């Protein structure tokens, strides 16, 4: 039950930050931005103390560790793959254009509109 209350308080802090943004509509942009950031930071702090928040932050930490283990392609591999995808897209576009044009001509001849 305490976790639910903490999450509700965190949600209300986010809402308060957003409400502060609109309440301070005549203030400088920095003040409005600070209002939202303070609300988000306080909400994150409160959410972190709940079990659900701790699980979420642990998941984020594990995700970052997993992303570091990924073997990312080199620049050369990325450019080659992009080239193949672009070439395939152009080829398919030309093929579909040719099929569409030939079907349009065939239908026009069948309907007696052909020259």
C-alpha positions as CSV (number, residue, x, y, z in Angstrom):
1,X,0.0,0.0,0.0
2,X,2.9,2.4,0.8
3,X,4.3,1.8,-2.7
4,X,1.0,2.9,-4.3
5,X,1.0,6.0,-2.2
6,X,4.6,6.8,-3.2
7,X,3.8,6.4,-6.9
8,X,0.7,8.6,-6.5
9,X,2.8,11.2,-4.8
10,X,5.4,10.9,-7.6
11,X,2.6,11.4,-10.2
12,X,1.3,14.4,-8.4
13,X,4.8,15.9,-8.3
14,X,5.0,15.6,-12.1
15,X,1.5,17.2,-12.4
16,X,2.7,20.0,-10.1
17,X,5.7,20.6,-12.3
18,X,3.6,20.8,-15.4
19,X,1.1,23.0,-13.6
20,X,3.9,25.3,-12.5
21,X,5.0,25.6,-16.2
22,X,1.6,26.9,-17.1
23,X,1.1,29.0,-14.0
24,X,4.4,30.7,-14.7
25,X,3.5,31.5,-18.3
26,X,4.7,35.1,-18.1
27,X,8.0,34.1,-16.5
28,X,11.2,33.5,-18.4
29,X,11.6,30.2,-20.2
30,X,14.3,29.1,-17.8
31,X,12.0,29.4,-14.8
32,X,9.3,27.4,-16.6
33,X,11.7,24.7,-17.5
34,X,13.1,24.6,-14.0
35,X,9.5,24.1,-12.7
36,X,9.1,21.0,-14.9
37,X,12.6,19.7,-14.1
38,X,12.1,20.1,-10.4
39,X,8.8,18.3,-10.5
40,X,10.3,15.5,-12.6
41,X,13.4,15.1,-10.3
42,X,11.3,15.1,-7.1
43,X,9.0,12.6,-8.7
44,X,11.9,10.4,-9.7
45,X,13.3,10.6,-6.2
46,X,10.0,9.6,-4.6
47,X,9.4,6.8,-7.2
48,X,12.9,5.5,-6.6
49,X,12.0,4.7,-3.0
50,X,9.2,2.4,-4.0
51,X,9.7,-1.3,-4.9
52,X,8.4,-0.7,-8.4
53,X,10.7,2.3,-8.8
54,X,13.7,0.3,-7.7
55,X,12.8,-2.5,-10.2
56,X,12.5,0.1,-12.9
57,X,15.8,1.7,-12.2
58,X,17.5,-1.8,-12.0
59,X,15.9,-2.6,-15.3
60,X,17.4,0.6,-16.8
61,X,20.8,-0.2,-15.4
62,X,20.7,-3.7,-16.8
63,X,19.6,-2.3,-20.2
64,X,22.5,0.0,-20.3
65,X,24.9,-2.8,-19.4
66,X,23.3,-5.0,-22.1
67,X,23.7,-2.2,-24.7
68,X,27.4,-1.9,-23.9
69,X,27.8,-5.6,-24.7
70,X,26.3,-5.3,-28.2
71,X,28.7,-5.5,-31.0
72,X,27.8,-2.5,-33.1
73,X,28.6,-2.5,-36.9
74,X,31.5,-0.6,-38.2
75,X,30.9,2.6,-40.3
76,X,31.8,0.6,-43.5
77,X,29.3,-2.1,-42.7
78,X,26.6,0.5,-41.9
79,X,27.2,2.3,-45.2
80,X,27.1,-1.0,-47.2
81,X,23.9,-2.1,-45.5
82,X,22.3,1.3,-46.1
83,X,23.4,1.2,-49.8
84,X,21.8,-2.3,-50.2
85,X,18.5,-1.1,-48.6
86,X,18.4,2.0,-50.8
87,X,19.2,0.0,-53.9
88,X,16.5,-2.5,-53.1
89,X,13.9,0.2,-52.5
90,X,14.7,1.9,-55.8
91,X,14.6,-1.5,-57.6
92,X,11.2,-2.3,-56.0
93,X,9.8,1.1,-56.8
94,X,10.8,0.7,-60.5
95,X,9.4,-2.8,-60.6
96,X,6.1,-1.7,-59.1
97,X,5.9,1.3,-61.4
98,X,6.5,-1.0,-64.4
99,X,3.8,-3.5,-63.2
100,X,1.3,-0.6,-62.6
101,X,2.0,1.0,-66.0
102,X,1.6,-2.3,-67.8
103,X,-1.6,-3.1,-66.0
104,X,-2.9,0.4,-66.8
105,X,-2.1,-0.1,-70.5
106,X,-3.7,-3.5,-70.5
107,X,-6.9,-2.3,-68.8
108,X,-7.1,0.7,-71.1
109,X,-6.8,-1.6,-74.2
110,X,-9.4,-4.0,-72.8
111,X,-11.8,-1.1,-72.3
112,X,-11.3,0.1,-75.8
113,X,-9.5,3.3,-74.8
114,X,-6.2,2.2,-76.1
115,X,-4.6,3.9,-79.2
